[in-house]
Amino acid sequence: MGNVETLLSKGADINQCDAEGNTAMHFAVMTKSIEMVMLLDSKGGQADIANGEGETPIMMSMGDQHIALFFKS
């Protein structure tokens, strides 16, 4: 997580999309990293950005109870 914090401190766009439309939040959900989801959320990461397949991190989180509950709070 230190690398992410370093990039953000240097002005990286936390909601930047890759070629498939995924953001860092999408990847945090895909890897089931609640710690990263919480960090990204605290720094302004959005969970409602749809990727190229129309999926938001919130939608993708339904397979992980801890992350889904975090988004519901």
C-alpha positions as CSV (number, residue, x, y, z in Angstrom):
1,M,0.0,0.0,0.0
2,G,3.0,2.2,0.4
3,N,3.5,2.4,-3.3
4,V,-0.1,3.6,-3.8
5,E,0.3,6.2,-1.1
6,T,3.5,7.5,-2.8
7,L,1.8,7.7,-6.2
8,L,-1.1,9.6,-4.8
9,S,1.1,12.0,-2.9
10,K,2.8,12.8,-6.2
11,G,-0.5,13.7,-7.8
12,A,-1.6,10.4,-9.4
13,D,-5.3,10.3,-10.4
14,I,-6.9,7.8,-8.1
15,N,-9.8,7.3,-10.5
16,Q,-7.7,6.9,-13.7
17,C,-9.0,4.1,-15.9
18,D,-6.9,1.5,-17.7
19,A,-7.6,0.3,-21.3
20,E,-10.5,-1.9,-20.0
21,G,-12.0,1.0,-18.0
22,N,-10.8,-0.5,-14.6
23,T,-9.7,1.8,-11.8
24,A,-7.5,1.1,-8.8
25,M,-10.8,0.5,-6.9
26,H,-11.8,-2.2,-9.4
27,F,-8.4,-4.0,-8.9
28,A,-8.7,-3.7,-5.1
29,V,-12.1,-5.4,-5.2
30,M,-10.9,-8.0,-7.7
31,T,-8.0,-9.0,-5.4
32,K,-10.4,-8.9,-2.4
33,S,-8.1,-6.4,-0.6
34,I,-10.4,-4.7,2.0
35,E,-7.4,-2.7,3.2
36,M,-6.8,-1.3,-0.2
37,V,-10.5,-0.6,-0.8
38,M,-10.5,1.4,2.5
39,L,-7.3,3.3,1.6
40,L,-8.6,4.2,-1.8
41,D,-12.0,5.3,-0.4
42,S,-10.3,7.5,2.2
43,K,-8.3,9.2,-0.6
44,G,-11.3,9.8,-2.9
45,G,-11.4,6.6,-4.9
46,Q,-14.9,6.2,-6.4
47,A,-16.7,2.9,-6.3
48,D,-19.4,3.9,-8.8
49,I,-17.3,4.1,-12.0
50,A,-18.3,1.5,-14.5
51,N,-15.6,-0.3,-16.5
52,G,-15.8,-1.4,-20.1
53,E,-18.1,-4.3,-19.1
54,G,-20.4,-1.9,-17.3
55,E,-19.4,-3.2,-13.8
56,T,-18.7,-0.9,-10.9
57,P,-16.5,-1.9,-8.0
58,I,-19.7,-1.9,-5.9
59,M,-21.3,-4.5,-8.3
60,M,-18.1,-6.5,-8.3
61,S,-17.9,-6.6,-4.5
62,M,-21.1,-8.7,-4.1
63,G,-18.9,-11.8,-4.1
64,D,-17.0,-10.6,-1.0
65,Q,-19.1,-10.0,2.2
66,H,-16.6,-7.7,3.9
67,I,-16.1,-5.4,0.9
68,A,-19.8,-5.4,0.1
69,L,-20.6,-4.4,3.7
70,F,-18.0,-1.7,3.6
71,F,-19.7,-0.1,0.5
72,K,-23.1,-0.3,2.2
73,S,-21.9,1.6,5.2
